Amino acid sequence: MNLKRKFLPTLMVVMICTALSFAQDVKITVLNPRGNPPPIPLIPMAPRPDSLDAKTIYFVDIKYEGGASLLRAIMEWFTQNKPAAKLVMREKAGSFDQEDAKLWSEIKEKADAVVVAVGH
């Protein structure tokens, strides 16, 4: 039993040293796990309107916690400070990560500006 306690660590050291010396002589080829991603097209932001008077501003709640209350507070500010602007509140269908093509189509057709709230 005592012999095993002395012999086992020595054997492990010899095995590790042998493995390390072998590993230094071997060359391996690996592939880059990131691959070659395509370039990201840059899309500029829409130009700002000169004025918000008589403009339609959509406020979109994507149902993230706290988003609706944030939008209501912003809409209240607009009501007091930009009364000539038309304010439209919409709730996106589905969860925050799902597409709502119908809503985005409506916004493209009718909105002059949009505020999307993430919340928190």
N, C-alpha and C positions, 0 to 999 in steps of 0.2 A: 504494500500500500504506500509506504513511504517512498519507494523507488518510483512509483507512478507520479507522485507529486513533483519529484525532481525532474523526471524525464519528460513529462508532458509539456511544460513551458519551453524547454530546450528544443523539443521537436517542433513546436509551433514557430519558434523564432527561425529555425532552419527552413521550414516550409515557406514562411513569409519572405525571407531573404531570397530563396530560390525563385519564388513567383515574381518578386520585384526585378531580379536580374533578367529573367525571361521577358518580362513586360517591356524592359528598356530596349530590347533587340527587335521587338515586333512593331511593325507599322500597320496602322489600320486606316481605312478611308471612311469618312463619315459624311453625311449629307447635312446641309444647313436646314434645321427644322423650320426656320421661318419661310423657306422657299423664296420665290420671287413674286412678291405681291404686285399687282398692277398699280400704276400711278393713280392717285386720287384726283379726280377732276375738281377744280376749285370753282365754286359757284358764288358769285358776288351777292351781297345782300341787295334787296330791292332799294331803289332810291327813296329817300324820305320825301313825303309830300310837303309842299311849301306851307300849307295850312291844313288844319283838321276841320275847319268850318265846312259844313255840308258834306262831310266825308262819312262813310260807313265804316265803323270799327267793330270787328268781331272779337269777342272775348271767348276763348275756348278752354273749357275745363276738361283736362284729360283724365280726371277722376283720381288723381294722385292726392293723397291726404293733405287737406288744407288748401288745395288749389281754388276751390269755389269761393271760399271766404276771402282769399287774396283778390280774386277777380272782382268780387262785389265791392271791396274797398277801393280798388282802382276805378271801377265804374262810377262810384260815388264821387270820387275826385273829378272825373271827367264831366259828370252831370253839373257839378258846381263851377268848374273852371272852363269847360269847353261845351257850353249848352247847345251850340249849333251842330255838334257832331251827333250822328245817329249811332247809338250803341246797341249791339246785338250780342246776347249771351247764348252760347251753344255748349252742349255737353257732348264730347266725343263718344261714339258708340264703342263698345268693347272695353277692354282694359287699356292701360296707358301704352302698352307695347304693340297693340293691334292696329292695323290700318283702318281708317274710316274714309274710304274713297268718296263717298257721297258728300260728307261734310267738306272735305278739301275741295271738291268740285264746286260746291256752293260758295265757298270762300273765294275761290279764284274768279268766279263769275260776279259776285256781288260786293265783295269787301275792298275797301281802299287801304285798309291796314288790319293787322291781326295781332292780338296779344294771347300767347299760349302760356298758361300757368302750370308749373310743375308742382308747386306747393311746398309744404313743410314749414 
